[in-house]
Amino acid sequence: MSVIPDTGSRAIPFCRDECAAAGCVPTVCTGATFTSNDEVFERSQLVIPGGVNSSIRAYRSVGGTPRVIARAEGPYVWDVEGRRYIDLVQSYGAVILGHAHPAVTAAVSAAAADGTSFGAPTPREMKLAEAIVERVRGVERVRLMNSGTEATSAAVRLARGFTGRDRIVTFAGNFHGATDALLAAGGSGVATLGLPGTAGVPASAVAQTMVVPYNRVPRLDDSVAAVIVEPVAANMGVVVPMAGFLQGLRDECDRVGALLVFDEVITGFRLDAGGAQAKFDIDADLTTYGKVIGGGLPVGALGGRADIMESLSPLGPVFHSGTLSGNPLTTAAGLAVLDLLDDDLVMELSARARRVAALLRDACAAAGFPAQFPVAGTLVGTVCGRMAPVYDFDDARTTDTVAYARFFHAMLDAGVMMAPGAYEAMFVGLGHDDDVLDAIGVAAHSAAVAASTASAAAPAGAGSEN
Ligand SMILES: Cc1ncc(COP(=O)(O)O)c(C=O)c1O
């Protein structure tokens, strides 16, 4: 029997009359009495702009109605229509142990019973910060936050405050969240929606932001506070750094006294249990985290050298605060994840990522559907319609987004959910065992044939269907 009280007569109503008979609890609504994704999505659009709380989820670039998710477990998500999909989105990389992993749900449940937020220091936040410091060389202090966006915003402010300089260097096609100063040109949703940046960011906010091509070391001068880079670019497909690129950035930053910031929000602990620092044998001055370290709960973190981090308030002049920062549930989930995520597991998941890429590659080759699936750690990218390697955003932009939309929908029809955007990565987690991988291979074969047939029937540029 549910321990949650019946709230049928309270302020949050049932979605519809049948909910009471279906045993629904309005405050823990999973849409049990809805039978159509369209119905929920249409109703959501009346109260949520575009029906989504993060732009990429809206299926704008692939067409169709987003699947409205009722629940998830391991490698699977179920939509409100009761259809099960193998999930390669994995909350955009946040749930590396798979959905509802028992260790994470047990930790969160236990933590919730002791209170959801205190606005005071806790032992768990200390332990999560210690866990990151222990794992990543060069990270001596960590400030926990609520999103990757908050972490990159704080990194920019801290770099400017610490160096006394204003200029920030970023790379075209890298994405650092919805941080004004870093939205001069971005990958991921910004790239998918074809926005040059975004409305609402005044020119003054990006006047000190210099955007340069990925995989080429820019010449800096002493006006530069920081270079912020995705050590593996995961928001324009998956683009690995060329030999010497990250070391070149390190050297150039050292030459002019600028800080090197690794944005590991998406790659954090997915490339190596010791982070990008260990993977590439290069120290960053600051590193931003998110996703994995919160086990699927809202999280961000900024870590780095003690002398720089101690410029943050209350020790230093660079202000930072957050009502929910270091949240007790998030930190419990994050600790449960990092407790299991050792070198062996990252290696095992990376092997599964390589297998997913090989299955997709073979299926597309057999169907005559040109696509490549680059891999880095546990991340898999997709580049449709181009077989030449991708080194930067100009290359990435040649991806055939119409072909991607066709492949995306064909995979969805075959029961596999990829991200609804051609520039997004796919993520492999603990839930993707051999049977699941085999099923992805089978789905990919039928999907590649369907996408190839659709492409032959409607030439490129004809626009995405659905
Ligand atoms: C590299 C990178 N940085 C920052 C962010 C922003 O993180 P969040 O969505 O948690 O704000 C993202 C989001 O995907 C990201 O991929």
The ligand as a Tripos MOL2 file, in Angstrom:
@<TRIPOS>MOLECULE
LIG
   16    16     1     0     0
SMALL
NO_CHARGES

@<TRIPOS>ATOM
      1 C1         29.7430   20.6430  -22.0430 C.3       1 LIG1
      2 C2         28.5140   21.1910  -21.3690 C.ar      1 LIG1
      3 N1         28.6190   22.2340  -20.5350 N.ar      1 LIG1
      4 C3         27.5630   22.7450  -19.8940 C.ar      1 LIG1
      5 C4         26.3070   22.2210  -20.0780 C.ar      1 LIG1
      6 C5         25.1310   22.7940  -19.3510 C.3       1 LIG1
      7 O1         24.7320   21.9180  -18.3400 O.3       1 LIG1
      8 P1         23.2510   21.9960  -17.7550 P.3       1 LIG1
      9 O2         22.3450   21.5420  -18.8440 O.co2     1 LIG1
     10 O3         23.2990   21.0760  -16.5630 O.co2     1 LIG1
     11 O4         23.0200   23.4030  -17.3740 O.co2     1 LIG1
     12 C6         26.1420   21.1430  -20.9400 C.ar      1 LIG1
     13 C7         24.8180   20.5470  -21.1620 C.2       1 LIG1
     14 O5         24.6270   19.6010  -21.8810 O.2       1 LIG1
     15 C8         27.2660   20.6110  -21.6090 C.ar      1 LIG1
     16 O6         27.1690   19.5820  -22.4530 O.3       1 LIG1
@<TRIPOS>BOND
     1     1     2 1
     2     2     3 ar
     3     2    15 ar
     4     3     4 ar
     5     4     5 ar
     6     5     6 1
     7     5    12 ar
     8     6     7 1
     9     7     8 1
    10     8     9 2
    11     8    10 1
    12     8    11 1
    13    12    13 1
    14    12    15 ar
    15    13    14 2
    16    15    16 1
@<TRIPOS>SUBSTRUCTURE
     1 LIG1         1 GROUP 0 **** ****
